[in-house]
Amino acid sequence: MSNKLALFVVLVLFSYVICNCPSASTDKLKARSHVMKEIYSTEQTYVGLLKTLNEKVAQPVIKQKLLTDKLYQRYFSDINGIRPINEKLLNEASAHLQIEDEEERAVELVKTFSTYIPAFKLYIDFTKKYGGIESEIRAEMKNGTKFGKFLDSLATSNVVPDISSIYIAPVQRLPRYELLLCELAKTYTAGPDYTRVINAYNQMKQVTSGNNEKMRDSENKNKLIAINKQFKVPQVTSKRAFVAEYVKNGIKCGDGNPKAKNFKMVDCDVYLFNDILVVKKAVTLKSIFQVGLATGVADPQVKDTITKVESNEEEVCTFVLNVEHESKPASFAKFKFSNERSCRDFRTKVAKITGQE
């Protein structure tokens, strides 16, 4: 074979390889197309769930008068407000997917999606109530109320297998879209389209972050209310937040002076808040003591404030909380954990709250 012929063969083979191997831009277009379909599919599934909730649950509840007006508004008003917005978004997204040009399709979809992101802030109000609503609905089913029996019948007939899966959908949806927009941004490198996607992603991230914060606040408040109902302490205040609980953890505790002959330690459960420590002795629900975790706790029920946390070096999971009392010069709350992990977690959280890290 002559040199010219050999060179010709090499060039032909090289051209074949180049033309038949997917380029980086082709890969990005495929990835972009996949993300757009995922966005549409997610919205389609979500709108379907909202439609099911409206047609199979909300409307029959009105017709059969299964709930008071107040409870109906609590359970369904936010969902009914969200549904039309998402139906409109789905219709517009569906129209954009018919555009043949891949890049134009992506641009139009992101433009439309961006205009709806501010409306997603409506989810924050729903998220604040989500935990309470879910537990209330489960209680309705457990107690066999008319509404509860109706939901049971829907689940048995598989019309609405699990209403919780519908109610949690709005909560799950925001982080899902944040993730998809992040993936879409990876298919761009620069230019106005990249900027547009990044802006949409940052907007979505901000909404999701605000939503998550409200959800945590709501969960904390619900936990505080639940503990208050059970033990009648601590007081529910706007600034008080639940941090952690150590229940059935093999904890022994006692209040008073550990060196005194009559000092006793008994099994107990511990509830930690951002400003107060509540200890329930397992012997009796009535035997409870509370200790403030910050100076100037605005709670008339709490007379003690922790001033120092001292660990016993010989017993890693035994430590004493030095307490400042209004009528006594000094007193103590002693804890002994059988679980080292729980002990260290508790010790770390208390130290952080009291500024003794």
Phi, psi and omega in degrees: 000130181288163179298322180294318180293320179297318179296321179297316180297317179299317181295320179297314180297319180297318180296322180295316181296315181298317185286335185256355176267134179296134179277169179299321181292324177295318178299318181293323178295321178295317179296320180296316179298319180297316181295318180297320178294325178293320178299314180295315181298319179297316180293321180297315179297318183295313179297324177299319178295317179296322178295318178298316180299320181290311186283322187265341183240297188300310182296313176299326179298320178294311183297320183269359179052055183273346180225155171290159179303321182296314180290323178299314179299320181295317186278331191235346186298316181295317179297318180295331177283328182284322189303311182299324180297315182287329176296319179294317178299318180298317180297318180291320179296322179298319179295321181293327181291347178277348179293129185287318182290122186300314183291318179296321179301314181295317181300312182294322180295316180294320177302311181296314182300320181298324181291338182266346183303316178303328180291338180293348177294344175299334182293336183298317178298319179293317182299323180300329183262349189306308183301316180293318181297315181299314181293324178294319180294320177296323178294322177300317180291319180293321183276354176069035176290171179301316178294319179297317179294324178298315179295321177299319180295323177294320180292318181296319180276000179066019176290312173228088186306316182211107183296335179297327180294334177280317183292332181276346183304314178298326181293321183281337190290319183299309177297332177296315179290325176300316179296316182294321177293326176296317179294323179294321180298330180292343180273002176241160177241319181197179177098175183298326180294319178298316180299319181297316181293317180298319178297318178296318179298314181295321176298314181295321180298319180295317179295316180297318180298315178297322179295316180297321180296317179294325179293319177297317179299318180294317179297319179298316181296316180297322179293318179299316179296318181297317179292321179298319179295326183284317186244355183070006174218159352279176177295143177274116178232161183294331183267347183278132181227142177288138180247307182196161175228147180233088187247137181052046185251012181069035182265136172245142182211162178202150177242147186123207180261114182301339182274350181288149183294327183270008180288129180234147175244133182232164177297139182209164172245145186237133178239121185253129177240176184288350182219001186206152178242125179246127182242123177253117177284134186293340182297317180207138181296338183281341183273091185229141169230150181238143179228129177288147181253001180215149180295138178073040178297123183276066181213111183298340179284339186257114183257346185251149176225130179290132178248338182200146176245120181245125178267146176271115185295329180286325177242101188306322185258026172241126177211160184244135174262115176288129186241135177261119184249149184292333184245353180237147181296324181195145173212179187220158169232115185255136180233142175226114181263137174272340179258112186295322181296314178297321180300310182294322179297314179297313181300316181295316182294318179296317180298321180294316181295321183271004177072032182244029180295000000 
